[in-house]
Amino acid sequence: MAPWLFTNPWSSAGVNASGGLYMSSKKMKAVVAVVAASLAMAVVATNAAQGAQTLIISSDLPLQGTIKDSSNSTNMAIELYLKSVNYKAGKYTVKFKKYDDATAAKGSWDDATCAKNAVAHVANRNEVAVMGNYNSGCAKIQVPVLNQDPKGPMLQVSHANTNPGLTKAWNPGEPAKYYPTGKRNFARVCTTDDFQGSAAAQFAFKDLGVKKVYVLNDTQTYGQGVAAAFTTEAKKLGMTVLSSGPWGEGWDAKQSSYEALMNKIKGLNPDMIYIGGIFDNNGGQLVKDKFKVLGDNTKVKIMGPDGFTGFPDLNKMPEAAGMYLSFAGLTADLLPKAGAGAKFLASYKKAYGKDPVGAYPIYGVAAMQVILEAVKRSNGTRKSVNAQVFSGKGITIPAGLSVLGKSIHIDTRSGDVNARDITIELIKGGVETTFKAWPVK
């Protein structure tokens, strides 16, 4: 087993002024060298497997913590879809393996676990592609490892990673530092936070009439990114952003109370609080204390990104009633009422007796459709599977087959999808409800 398997490549990383994870170029190069050496050892067991007729496609999701219901729904949806195509991709038989990138202690994704999984993907016999991750921070750890696979790069297609830096210029060194070989191996079927954050700000200003907003973030990669996009667009629209810094103020997920923070915000008399981050980072307590100090959503509005979608625990909280959410895609209510998507959702409910939790499970199936098409066209090796996505005409899933009800195409240069859909949701009656689609501009 590779010696790096039980170490965390980000253990030498620093924390920036707002608590966000970063790594210097020097340290990144050191990590790249260690990982490359480890992968050379880990891949020995897989050499004979390349080109096999039975191939493994995996998912890598947080299966513990408050997001577990949505992640389980995603895996169930993928299993159902694979069954519908007889576990075949062209001449290849496909097996599905599920990885958990969360820990019970943390209750959400864990950086060390993401790192271990990445090396395990490369070492796993016959595995050719990964569907995931859910969290962008986890992807930023895994993508460079899969990128250096000596028999790859190994393809990774995400249904939910929305941080722009994975595919395009965002923070310093992005996205090049995730692709040390110089070749791309990460794609996604959802849009990015530069669009999601700006759409949320447009909705708040144009539809809700928000004039003054306070922006918070959970200090993680995803939260800071979407908060920065919201802040930038809010200022362009003429809103007064009461928080300071490019991505607002960070909240400490380990705090037992945010009443002091909310009392500080209350003194500034905001119309809305925007919370960029994930519900797993003590978002429930944040929402409760906002309600306690600032009142319900009719008094001071509250809005969050898709990191707060798909959580039954949040939806059932009385303090969350009237909370607005954005989703980087189309919810089931906005999918065409006929076609592959509608048929699949109906088959899901018939098979499991309930609807998927959240809107991302159907996107998990869309990501699997991209992977299966790449496998179908390939010669069965990791290198060939990846090449189908990032060379030639790339991968297009036509509208008649796409579970999203519309044609999707993966850009061979970036890995981004052509579909830029945003949905605004509203928590009402203890559930997430579709409020309206928001055009990306």
C-alpha positions as CSV (number, residue, x, y, z in Angstrom):
1,M,0.0,0.0,0.0
2,A,1.3,3.4,-0.9
3,P,3.2,5.1,2.0
4,W,1.3,8.4,1.4
5,L,-2.0,6.7,1.9
6,F,-2.2,7.5,5.6
7,T,-1.0,11.1,5.4
8,N,-2.8,14.3,4.5
9,P,-1.2,16.3,1.6
10,W,-2.7,19.5,3.0
11,S,-1.2,19.1,6.5
12,S,1.4,21.7,5.7
13,A,-1.1,24.1,4.3
14,G,-1.8,27.4,6.0
15,V,-4.9,29.3,6.9
16,N,-5.5,32.7,5.4
17,A,-6.9,35.7,7.2
18,S,-10.5,34.5,6.9
19,G,-9.7,30.9,7.9
20,G,-9.6,29.6,4.3
21,L,-7.3,26.8,3.3
22,Y,-4.4,27.7,1.1
23,M,-1.1,26.2,0.0
24,S,2.0,27.9,-1.2
25,S,3.4,27.0,-4.6
26,K,6.6,25.6,-3.0
27,K,4.5,23.3,-0.7
28,M,2.2,22.4,-3.6
29,K,5.2,21.2,-5.6
30,A,6.5,19.2,-2.7
31,V,3.1,17.5,-2.3
32,V,3.0,16.8,-6.1
33,A,6.4,15.0,-5.9
34,V,5.3,12.9,-2.9
35,V,2.0,12.0,-4.5
36,A,3.6,11.1,-7.8
37,A,6.0,8.7,-6.1
38,S,3.2,7.1,-4.1
39,L,1.0,6.7,-7.1
40,A,3.8,5.0,-9.0
41,M,3.8,2.3,-6.3
42,A,0.0,2.2,-5.9
43,V,-0.6,1.7,-9.6
44,V,1.5,-1.5,-9.9
45,A,-1.5,-3.6,-8.9
46,T,-3.7,-2.0,-11.6
47,N,-1.3,-2.4,-14.6
48,A,-2.7,-5.7,-15.6
49,A,-6.3,-4.5,-15.2
50,Q,-6.2,-1.8,-17.9
51,G,-8.3,-2.7,-20.9
52,A,-10.4,-5.3,-18.9
53,Q,-14.0,-6.0,-20.0
54,T,-15.4,-5.4,-16.5
55,L,-14.7,-1.9,-15.3
56,I,-15.4,-0.1,-12.0
57,I,-16.9,3.3,-11.8
58,S,-17.0,4.8,-8.3
59,S,-18.8,7.5,-6.4
60,D,-17.0,9.6,-3.7
61,L,-19.5,11.3,-1.4
62,P,-20.0,12.2,2.3
63,L,-22.1,9.3,3.6
64,Q,-22.1,10.5,7.2
65,G,-23.4,13.7,8.8
66,T,-26.4,15.7,7.8
67,I,-25.8,15.4,4.0
68,K,-25.9,11.6,4.2
69,D,-29.6,11.4,3.1
70,S,-28.9,13.3,-0.1
71,S,-25.7,11.4,-0.8
72,N,-27.5,8.1,-0.3
73,S,-30.2,9.2,-2.7
74,T,-27.5,10.0,-5.2
75,N,-26.0,6.5,-4.9
76,M,-29.5,4.9,-5.1
77,A,-30.3,6.9,-8.2
78,I,-27.0,5.9,-9.9
79,E,-27.7,2.2,-9.0
80,L,-31.1,2.4,-10.4
81,Y,-29.9,4.0,-13.6
82,L,-27.1,1.4,-14.0
83,K,-29.7,-1.3,-13.6
84,S,-31.8,0.3,-16.4
85,V,-28.9,0.1,-18.8
86,N,-28.1,-3.5,-17.6
87,Y,-24.8,-2.3,-16.1
88,K,-23.4,-1.9,-19.6
89,A,-21.4,0.8,-21.4
90,G,-20.9,-0.4,-24.9
91,K,-19.0,-3.7,-24.7
92,Y,-18.0,-3.1,-21.1
93,T,-19.7,-4.4,-18.0
94,V,-19.8,-1.8,-15.2
95,K,-19.6,-2.3,-11.5
96,F,-20.4,0.5,-9.0
97,K,-18.3,1.1,-5.9
98,K,-19.2,3.6,-3.2
99,Y,-16.6,5.6,-1.3
100,D,-17.3,7.7,1.9
101,D,-15.3,10.9,2.2
102,A,-16.8,11.9,5.5
103,T,-16.0,10.9,9.1
104,A,-18.4,10.4,12.0
105,A,-16.2,12.6,14.2
106,K,-16.5,15.5,11.8
107,G,-20.0,14.8,10.6
108,S,-19.0,16.0,7.1
109,W,-16.3,15.6,4.4
110,D,-12.8,15.3,5.8
111,D,-9.6,16.4,4.1
112,A,-7.5,13.4,5.2
113,T,-10.2,11.0,4.1
114,C,-10.5,12.6,0.8
115,A,-6.7,12.2,0.3
116,K,-6.8,8.5,1.3
117,N,-9.7,7.9,-1.1
118,A,-7.9,9.5,-3.9
119,V,-4.9,7.1,-3.7
120,A,-7.4,4.2,-3.2
121,H,-9.1,5.1,-6.5
122,V,-5.8,4.9,-8.3
123,A,-4.9,1.6,-6.6
124,N,-8.3,0.0,-7.1
125,R,-8.1,-2.7,-9.7
126,N,-10.2,-2.0,-12.8
127,E,-11.5,1.4,-11.6
128,V,-11.6,3.9,-14.4
129,A,-13.5,6.9,-13.3
130,V,-15.0,8.7,-10.2
131,M,-18.4,10.3,-9.9
132,G,-18.0,13.1,-7.3
133,N,-17.2,14.9,-5.1
134,Y,-20.1,16.7,-3.4
135,N,-17.8,19.2,-1.7
136,S,-15.4,21.4,-3.8
137,G,-12.8,21.3,-1.1
138,C,-12.6,17.6,-1.3
139,A,-12.3,17.7,-5.1
140,K,-9.3,20.1,-4.8
141,I,-7.5,17.4,-2.8
142,Q,-8.4,14.5,-5.1
143,V,-8.2,15.9,-8.6
144,P,-4.4,16.5,-8.5
145,V,-3.9,12.9,-7.3
146,L,-6.0,11.4,-10.0
147,N,-4.3,13.7,-12.5
148,Q,-1.0,12.0,-11.7
149,D,-2.2,8.5,-12.1
150,P,0.6,6.9,-14.2
151,K,-2.0,5.0,-16.2
152,G,-4.3,8.0,-16.5
153,P,-5.1,10.7,-15.8
154,M,-8.2,9.2,-14.2
155,L,-11.5,10.9,-15.0
156,Q,-13.5,12.6,-12.3
157,V,-17.0,14.0,-13.1
158,S,-18.8,15.9,-10.4
159,H,-22.6,16.5,-10.0
160,A,-22.1,19.2,-7.3
161,N,-18.7,20.8,-7.2
162,T,-19.5,24.5,-8.0
163,N,-16.2,26.3,-7.0
164,P,-15.0,28.0,-10.1
165,G,-11.3,27.5,-9.4
166,L,-11.5,23.8,-10.3
167,T,-11.8,24.7,-14.0
168,K,-11.1,28.4,-14.5
169,A,-9.1,31.3,-13.1
170,W,-10.4,32.2,-9.7
171,N,-7.9,32.2,-6.8
172,P,-4.1,32.5,-7.4
173,G,-2.7,29.5,-9.2
174,E,-6.1,28.1,-10.2
175,P,-6.9,26.0,-12.0
176,A,-3.4,25.0,-13.2
177,K,-2.3,23.7,-9.8
178,Y,-4.9,21.0,-9.8
179,Y,-3.5,19.6,-13.1
180,P,0.3,19.0,-12.5
181,T,0.5,16.9,-15.7
182,G,-0.9,19.7,-17.7
183,K,-3.8,17.6,-18.8
184,R,-7.4,18.1,-17.6
185,N,-9.3,15.2,-15.9
186,F,-12.1,17.0,-14.0
187,A,-15.5,17.8,-15.4
188,R,-18.9,18.7,-14.0
189,V,-22.5,18.8,-15.0
190,C,-23.5,21.7,-12.7
191,T,-22.7,25.3,-13.2
192,T,-20.3,27.3,-11.0
193,D,-20.5,29.7,-8.1
194,D,-19.5,32.8,-10.0
195,F,-22.9,32.3,-11.7
196,Q,-24.7,31.0,-8.6
197,G,-23.5,33.8,-6.3
198,S,-24.3,36.6,-8.9
199,A,-27.7,35.1,-9.6
200,A,-28.5,35.1,-5.9
201,A,-27.5,38.8,-5.6
202,Q,-29.6,39.7,-8.7
203,F,-32.6,37.9,-7.2
204,A,-32.2,39.6,-3.8
205,F,-32.0,43.0,-5.4
206,K,-34.5,42.8,-8.2
207,D,-37.2,40.5,-6.7
208,L,-36.8,41.0,-3.0
209,G,-35.8,44.7,-3.0
210,V,-32.8,44.2,-0.8
211,K,-30.8,47.4,-0.3
212,K,-28.5,46.4,2.6
213,V,-26.9,43.0,3.0
214,Y,-24.5,41.4,5.4
215,V,-22.5,38.5,3.9
216,L,-21.1,35.5,6.0
217,N,-19.0,32.6,4.9
218,D,-18.0,29.3,6.6
219,T,-14.3,29.9,5.8
220,Q,-14.1,26.9,3.5
221,T,-13.2,26.8,-0.2
222,Y,-16.8,26.6,-1.4
223,G,-18.3,29.0,1.1
224,Q,-15.8,31.8,0.4
225,G,-16.1,31.4,-3.3
226,V,-19.9,31.7,-3.5
227,A,-19.9,34.5,-0.9
228,A,-17.3,36.4,-3.0
229,A,-19.4,36.1,-6.1
230,F,-22.5,37.3,-4.3
231,T,-20.6,40.3,-2.8
232,T,-19.1,41.3,-6.1
233,E,-22.5,41.3,-7.9
234,A,-24.3,43.0,-5.0
235,K,-21.9,45.9,-5.1
236,K,-22.3,46.1,-8.9
237,L,-26.1,46.3,-8.5
238,G,-25.8,49.2,-6.0
239,M,-26.5,47.2,-2.8
240,T,-24.8,48.3,0.4
241,V,-22.6,45.4,1.6
242,L,-22.3,45.9,5.3
243,S,-19.7,43.2,5.8
244,S,-16.0,43.8,5.0
245,G,-13.6,41.9,2.8
246,P,-14.2,40.2,-0.6
247,W,-16.2,37.3,0.9
248,G,-17.7,38.8,4.0
249,E,-17.2,37.7,7.6
250,G,-16.3,34.1,8.4
251,W,-18.3,32.2,11.0
252,D,-16.6,29.6,13.3
253,A,-18.3,26.2,12.9
254,K,-17.2,25.2,16.4
255,Q,-19.1,28.1,18.1
256,S,-22.0,27.0,20.3
257,S,-23.8,30.4,19.8
258,Y,-23.8,33.2,17.2
259,E,-25.9,35.6,19.2
260,A,-23.1,38.1,19.6
261,L,-22.4,38.0,15.9
262,M,-26.1,38.5,15.2
263,N,-26.4,41.4,17.6
264,K,-23.4,43.1,15.9
265,I,-25.2,42.7,12.6
266,K,-28.5,43.9,14.0
267,G,-26.9,47.2,14.8
268,L,-26.3,47.7,11.1
269,N,-30.0,47.3,10.2
270,P,-29.6,44.9,7.2
271,D,-32.4,43.9,4.9
272,M,-30.8,40.4,4.4
273,I,-28.1,38.1,5.6
274,Y,-26.5,36.0,2.9
275,I,-24.7,32.9,4.3
276,G,-22.2,31.3,1.9
277,G,-21.2,27.9,3.1
278,I,-22.6,24.4,3.9
279,F,-25.2,23.5,6.5
280,D,-22.8,20.9,8.0
281,N,-20.7,23.7,9.4
282,N,-23.1,24.5,12.2
283,G,-25.4,26.2,9.8
284,G,-28.5,25.2,11.8
285,Q,-27.3,27.1,14.9
286,L,-26.5,30.1,12.7
287,V,-30.1,30.1,11.3
288,K,-31.5,29.7,14.8
289,D,-29.6,32.6,16.2
290,K,-30.4,34.8,13.3
291,F,-34.1,34.1,14.0
292,K,-33.6,34.7,17.7
293,V,-31.9,38.1,17.3
294,L,-33.1,39.5,14.0
295,G,-36.5,37.9,13.7
296,D,-38.1,35.8,10.9
297,N,-37.7,36.1,7.2
298,T,-40.4,38.8,7.0
299,K,-38.3,41.1,9.1
300,V,-34.8,40.4,8.0
301,K,-34.4,38.0,5.0
302,I,-31.9,35.2,5.0
303,M,-30.6,33.4,1.9
304,G,-28.1,30.6,1.3
305,P,-26.5,28.7,-1.6
306,D,-26.8,25.1,-2.6
307,G,-24.7,24.1,0.4
308,F,-27.9,24.5,2.4
309,T,-30.0,22.4,0.0
310,G,-30.9,18.8,0.5
311,F,-31.0,18.9,4.3
312,P,-34.3,17.6,5.9
313,D,-33.0,18.8,9.3
314,L,-32.8,22.4,8.1
315,N,-36.2,22.3,6.3
316,K,-37.9,21.1,9.4
317,M,-36.6,23.9,11.6
318,P,-39.3,26.5,12.3
319,E,-36.5,29.2,12.2
320,A,-35.8,28.2,8.6
321,A,-39.3,29.0,7.3
322,G,-39.2,31.6,4.6
323,M,-35.4,31.1,3.9
324,Y,-34.4,31.5,0.3
325,L,-31.9,29.1,-1.3
326,S,-30.2,28.9,-4.7
327,F,-29.4,25.7,-6.5
328,A,-26.8,25.4,-9.3
329,G,-29.0,23.6,-11.6
330,L,-32.7,22.8,-12.2
331,T,-34.9,21.2,-9.5
332,A,-37.2,18.4,-10.4
333,D,-40.2,20.8,-10.7
334,L,-38.4,22.6,-13.5
335,L,-37.4,19.6,-15.6
336,P,-39.5,18.9,-18.6
337,K,-42.7,17.0,-17.7
338,A,-42.0,14.4,-20.3
339,G,-38.8,12.8,-21.4
340,A,-35.9,10.9,-19.8
341,G,-35.7,13.0,-16.6
342,A,-39.4,12.7,-15.8
343,K,-39.4,9.0,-16.6
344,F,-36.4,8.4,-14.4
345,L,-37.8,10.3,-11.4
346,A,-41.0,8.3,-11.7
347,S,-39.0,5.1,-11.8
348,Y,-37.1,6.2,-8.7
349,K,-40.2,6.8,-6.7
350,K,-41.7,3.5,-7.8
351,A,-38.5,1.6,-6.9
352,Y,-37.9,3.3,-3.5
353,G,-41.3,4.6,-2.5
354,K,-40.1,8.2,-2.2
355,D,-38.5,11.0,-4.1
356,P,-34.8,11.7,-4.0
357,V,-33.6,13.9,-1.2
358,G,-32.6,17.3,-2.7
359,A,-32.0,18.2,-6.3
360,Y,-28.4,16.9,-6.7
361,P,-29.2,13.1,-7.0
362,I,-30.5,13.6,-10.6
363,Y,-27.3,15.5,-11.4
364,G,-25.4,12.5,-10.0
365,V,-27.1,10.4,-12.7
366,A,-26.3,13.1,-15.3
367,A,-22.6,12.8,-14.3
368,M,-22.8,9.0,-14.6
369,Q,-24.3,9.4,-18.1
370,V,-21.2,11.4,-19.1
371,I,-18.9,8.8,-17.6
372,L,-20.7,5.9,-19.3
373,E,-20.5,7.5,-22.7
374,A,-16.8,8.1,-22.2
375,V,-16.3,4.4,-21.2
376,K,-18.4,3.3,-24.2
377,R,-16.1,5.1,-26.6
378,S,-12.9,4.1,-24.9
379,N,-10.6,1.1,-25.1
380,G,-11.2,0.4,-21.5
381,T,-8.1,2.1,-20.0
382,R,-8.2,5.1,-17.7
383,K,-6.2,7.2,-20.2
384,S,-8.6,6.5,-23.0
385,V,-11.7,7.1,-20.8
386,N,-10.4,10.5,-19.9
387,A,-9.4,11.3,-23.4
388,Q,-13.0,10.9,-24.6
389,V,-14.0,13.8,-22.5
390,F,-11.1,16.1,-23.1
391,S,-10.3,15.6,-26.8
392,G,-12.0,15.6,-30.2
393,K,-15.6,16.5,-30.0
394,G,-15.9,15.6,-26.4
395,I,-19.0,14.2,-24.7
396,T,-22.5,15.4,-25.5
397,I,-25.6,13.8,-24.0
398,P,-28.6,14.6,-26.3
399,A,-31.8,16.0,-24.9
400,G,-33.7,12.8,-25.7
401,L,-31.4,10.7,-23.4
402,S,-30.3,13.3,-20.8
403,V,-32.0,12.9,-17.4
404,L,-31.8,16.7,-17.1
405,G,-34.2,17.0,-20.0
406,K,-31.9,19.1,-22.1
407,S,-28.7,18.5,-24.2
408,I,-25.5,18.8,-22.2
409,H,-22.0,19.2,-23.6
410,I,-18.7,19.1,-21.7
411,D,-16.2,21.7,-22.9
412,T,-13.1,19.7,-23.9
413,R,-10.8,22.6,-22.8
414,S,-12.2,23.3,-19.3
415,G,-14.4,20.4,-18.3
416,D,-17.3,22.8,-17.6
417,V,-20.9,22.0,-18.8
418,N,-22.7,24.2,-21.3
419,A,-25.9,24.3,-19.2
420,R,-25.9,27.3,-16.8
421,D,-29.0,26.9,-14.8
422,I,-29.9,28.4,-11.5
423,T,-33.0,27.7,-9.4
424,I,-34.3,29.9,-6.5
425,E,-35.9,27.8,-3.8
426,L,-38.0,28.7,-0.7
427,I,-38.3,26.7,2.5
428,K,-42.0,26.5,3.2
429,G,-44.1,24.0,5.1
430,G,-41.0,22.1,6.2
431,V,-39.8,21.4,2.7
432,E,-37.7,23.0,0.0
433,T,-40.0,24.3,-2.7
434,T,-39.2,25.6,-6.1
435,F,-39.7,29.4,-6.2
436,K,-38.5,30.2,-9.7
437,A,-35.8,29.6,-12.3
438,W,-33.3,32.4,-12.6
439,P,-31.6,33.1,-16.0
440,V,-27.8,33.4,-15.8
441,K,-26.5,36.6,-17.2
